[in-house]
Amino acid sequence: MITALATLELVLEVAVIQALVLVALFFFRRISAAAQHRLLAAAVVAVILVTVASPFVPARHLGLVPVEDAAVRAEPGAPALIPAAPGADAPAAPVPGDPVAQPAPGTEVARPPASGVPSQPSWLSGSTLGTIWLAGTALVLLWIVGGLAYGWWLSLQTRHSENARLVDGFRWALEQTGLRRTIPLVESERLRIPVVFGWMRPKVILPAHAAEWPDDRLRAVLLHESAHIRRADLVYQFFAKLTCALYWFNPLAWVVERRLFLAGERAADDQVIRREVTAADYAEHLMATSEELGVERTPLWATAAMAEGTAFKDRILSILDPNVERGEPDMSDRAIVTLTAGAVIVSLVALSPWKTASSTPEPRNVHVMVADTPPAGVQAAVVANQPPRDVQDDFTTLIAMLQMEDASMREHAAEALGRLGDRRAVEPLMDAVLHDRNPSVREHAATALGMLADPRASEVLAQAAQADPNERVRAHAASAASRLGDRAAVPSLIDAVLNDEDPVVREHAATALGELGDPAARDPLIAATLDDSNARVREHAAVALGQVGGERACDVLLGVVHGGDVEEVRAHAAYALGLTGDTRALEPLLAALQDPSARMRAHAAQGLGELGDPAALEALRQAQGDPDGEVRRVAGEAIAMIRGRR
C-alpha cells in the first residue's frame, strides 16, 4: 500500500519538475536556444535522477494532503456520518467475541490504519493501473528500440566517404566546433538529407549526392551536424525519450521532449550562423535541403536530421531574426542551472505531501450546500477565477452564487461557470444575460456562454448583441455569438454592425461576422468597410470581408488599398486581400511591398503569405532586406507559409 502512494508521489514530483522548466522557459523565452536546451536537458536529467533515487530516500511527510482510509469511506449514495459533538460520550469499542458489544447489522465501523503508515485512495488498490502503466511503457520502449534498430541497420548500408572535398570539409567543421576525437563520415544511397546517428559512437551520414553541393552549403551542413555531436544532443534526446516511456501518460513529458529537440536544432543552427555563414544564406541552404527531401521522411526517433520535422517555419524565422540571442551559456550560467536542478531534486525527493495516519481517525468533513451563503473557501476559489476544488462535478454552489445579492459574486460565478465547462449552466447563464440588473454580470455571463459553445445560447446572445442597453454587453455578446458557430446569429450581428451607435460594438460585430463566414454578411461588411465613420470599424470590417471572400469583396478591397482612406485601413485591406484567395490580389500586393509606409508593406507581406502564391517568393525575399524590422520579420514568415503549402 505504501508503494502505491510512493508511486503517486513520484508522478507528482516529476510533473512539478517538468512544469517548472516549461514555466521558466516562458518567462526567459528570449534567452538563446543553447541556454534553453541546457535548461531542458537539466530537467530531463532531474526526472531520471528523481525516478532512480526516489525508492531509496526516506520521505518527510509534510501533512499537506490528508489521505483517508478506504475502509471508512461511505459508498456513493450512503448518508454522511456526522461526527459527535465535542464532549459527547463516545461509544465503547466493541470487544471481540462479545455478542452484546458487536455492531448492529448495517452499522459502519471506522477502522484506523496502522500507526505511522499512510493509507491510500481506493482507486490505487489492485494492479489494474500498474498493468496499464507498464503496458504503455513497454509500447514506447518498443518504439524507441525499433528506432535504434532501424538506425543501426541504416548505418550498415553506408560506406566511408573517400571524397577528399567532403573529408577536408568535415575536418574543418570538427575543428570549428572544438571536437578533437575522430568521428566517422559516411555516405548513404538511402538518405536524401544529412543525419547524425549514434549517441555513444556518433557518425555523420551524408547523402550520396552531397559531393555535388556548393562549398558554402557543404560547410553549413557539416557545421550543423558537428554541432549536434559537440553538444551531445542525441544523448539528451535519448534520455528525454526514456522519460516519455516512463511517464507516457503525462503530456508534459512529451512537451519537454519536443521542446528539447527543437532547442537542439536551433542551437545547432546558431552555431552555424556564428561561424562563417550568414543567416540569409543559411536559411537558403536549409530550405534547399528540405526541398531535396521532398515527401520522404527519416524516422526521427533514430536520427537527428538537419531539415526535417523540426518546426521548419519557426526555425527559418528564428534564423532570419537579427534580434535572436545566439550565444552559448558560460560556466557560471551552467553552474546556476546545475545547482538549481540539484536543489529541486533534493526537495522533491525528500518531501512528501501526504499526511501520516494517526492512531485515531479524524472525523470526515461533511460538505453541506447552503444556497444563500456558500462556504468561504468556495467563494475564495470563485473570486480567484478557479472552479471550487470540492465542487468540480457539482456546480450547485456556483448556481446559488449566481443568485446572490452581491453583484461581484454573481460576476465571478458566471466566469467560473464558463471555466467549469458544464453545459448544465447554459440556461442559468442565458437567464443572467437577459435579466441580470448588473451590466458587468451580463457581460461575464455572455462571455461564459461563448466558452461553453452550446447552440442553445445562440438566440440569446444574438438578442443581447442587438438590444442590450449596455455597449460592453452588446460587444461581448457579439464576440461570444461567433464562438458558437451558429449562423442564426448573423441577422442580429448585421444589424449591430450597421446600426449600433457604439463603434466598439460595431467592431466586435464585424469581427464576429468574419469568423462566421456567412455570404449574407458580405454586403453589410462592404458598407461598413466603405462608409463607417470610425476607422477601427472599417479596419475590422475589411478583414472580415476578406474572410467572407467573393469577387465583390476583392473588388472593394482593391479599391480601399488604392484609395484615399487612412493608412491603417488601407493596410488591413491589403492583408484582407490575401484572405480572399483571389488571384487578382497578387499584383496589387506586390506593388504594396514598395509602399512608403512600413505598416502597409508589412500587411502586404502578410497578405501575400495568406494568398500562398509561389510567384511572390522573390519579392518577399527582397523584402527581407527592408529597412524596417517588422517588415523583414513578416516577409520571412510569409515565405515559410508559402513554402509550407507547396
Secondary structure, DSSP 8 states (H G I E B T S, - for coil): -HHHHHHHHHHHHHHHHHHHHHHHHHHTTTS-HHHHHHHHHHHHHHHHHHHHHGGGS--EEEEEE----GGG---TTS-------TT--------TT-TTTS--TT--------TT-----GGGSSSHHHHHHHHHHHHHHHHHHHHHHHHHHHHHT-EE---HHHHHHHHHHHHHHT--S---EEEESS-SS-EEE-SSS-EEEEEGGGGGS-HHHHHHHHHHHHHHHHTTHHHHHHHHHHHHHHTTT-HHHHHHHHHHHHHHHHHHHHHHHHTT--HHHHHHHHHHHHHHHTT----TTT-EETTSSS-HHHHHHHHH-TT-------HHHHHHHHHHHHHHHHHHHHEEEE----SS----------SSS--HHHHHHHHTTS--GGGTT-THHHHHHTTSS-HHHHHHHHHHHHHHT-GGGHHHHHHHHHH-S-HHHHHHHHHHHHHHT-GGGHHHHHHHHHH-SSHHHHHHHHHHHHHHT-GGGHHHHHHHHHH-S-HHHHHHHHHHHHHHT-GGGHHHHHHHHHH-S-HHHHHHHHHHHHHH--HHHHHHHHHHHHSSS-HHHHHHHHHHHHHHT-GGGHHHHHHHTT-S-HHHHHHHHHHHHHHT-GGGHHHHHHHTT-SSHHHHHHHHHHHHHHHHH-
